[in-house]
């Protein structure tokens, strides 16, 4: 994971992403990656999974 913090509070998944970060261009080169789980990620202590990408146009 890059720039993603996840916590579970009761039945709520809390996701924190620092929107000031930049991890470079996407594979297509059309956007800049801000945060990613780099595929599907199992939520800690749970059966659910999450796949997250945060990006912006170049």
C-alpha positions in Angstrom: 0.0 0.0 0.0 1.1 3.5 -0.7 -0.2 6.5 1.4 -3.3 4.6 2.7 -4.1 4.2 6.4 -7.1 2.1 7.4 -8.6 1.4 10.8 -11.9 -0.2 11.8 -13.9 1.5 14.5 -16.9 -0.6 15.4 -18.5 -1.4 12.1 -17.0 1.6 10.3 -13.9 1.5 8.0 -11.9 4.7 8.3 -9.5 5.5 5.5 -6.9 8.3 5.6 -5.1 9.5 2.5 -2.7 12.5 2.4 -3.8 14.3 -0.7 -0.5 16.3 -0.9 1.5 13.1 -1.8 2.5 12.1 -5.4 3.8 8.7 -6.4 4.4 9.5 -10.0 2.6 8.7 -13.2 0.2 5.9 -13.7 1.2 3.1 -16.2 -0.8 4.9 -18.9 0.9 8.2 -18.1 -2.4 10.1 -18.1 -2.7 10.6 -14.3 -0.7 11.0 -11.1 -1.0 8.4 -8.4 -1.8 9.9 -5.0 -2.6 6.6 -3.1 -3.2 3.0 -3.8 -3.8 -0.4 -2.1 -1.9 -1.9 -5.1 -4.7 -4.4 -5.7 -7.2 -5.9 -3.4 -6.3 -5.7 0.3 -8.0 -7.6 3.2 -9.2 -5.2 5.9 -7.4 -6.0 9.1 -9.3 -8.3 11.4 -12.2 -8.7 8.8 -13.2 -10.9 5.9 -13.9 -7.9 3.6 -11.5 -6.7 1.0 -10.9 -3.2 -0.5 -9.3 -2.1 -3.7 -8.5 1.7 -3.7 -6.9 4.1 -6.1 -6.7 7.8 -5.6 -5.4 9.8 -8.6 -5.6 13.1 -10.5 -5.2 14.1 -14.1 -1.7 15.1 -15.1 
